Amino acid sequence: MTRPRIVSKRRDRDGYIKVDVVTLQGPDGETIRREVEDHGRSACVLPYDPARKVAMLVSMARTPLLLAGEADDLLEAPAGMLDAGESAEAAVRREAMEETGLALTAVEPVAVVWPSPGVSAETSALFLAPYGQSDRVGEGGGLASEHEGITVREVPLGELRRLAEGGALRDLKTLALVLALIARRPELF
């Protein structure tokens, strides 16, 4: 199968979220218009305490869920956008501290994924990270300047497994990380 080729690209919006209008030409000569949003690269980490068999997660109000009429906040692994020049490893350590108060040391790469490749240019680096009770050096809750209103939750790993297997973990990055932890460290469950 021959891949389409890019005929043209123009920037339609250039704010926090950038939107490009791309014209593709298929092998049959037909042109197709697509819109691609780009808000940068992200990173996400699932911190877990192997001794106590819990994971540190967060929840917060998300505007798209509010627009969709969803009543509940998602249970999520700490995540955020990479700052200019920042590595994914540095970003997950920073986000874990801001969101959960955890000072992570070792982080284990899982994958770099495309969360929504049909419309978004975002890639997200996923990590697992063990922690202990002494690594909780702050309160978390996010930065006041970002108005996130984060709630921090330690969740038993057995409960996370049940949520994942029952289809109740609805945040894709968190689901992927819980499944990765189950595959890599089944003895914790």
Secondary structure, DSSP 8 states (H G I E B T S, - for coil): ----EEEEEEEEEESSSEEEEEEEE-TTS-EEEEEEEE---EEEEEEEETTTTEEEEEE---HHHHHTT--S---B--EEE--TT--HHHHHHHHHHHHH-B-----EEEEEE-SSTTTB---EEEEEEE--GGGB-S--S--GGGT---EEEEEEHHHHHHHHHTT----HHHHHHHHHHHHH-GGG-
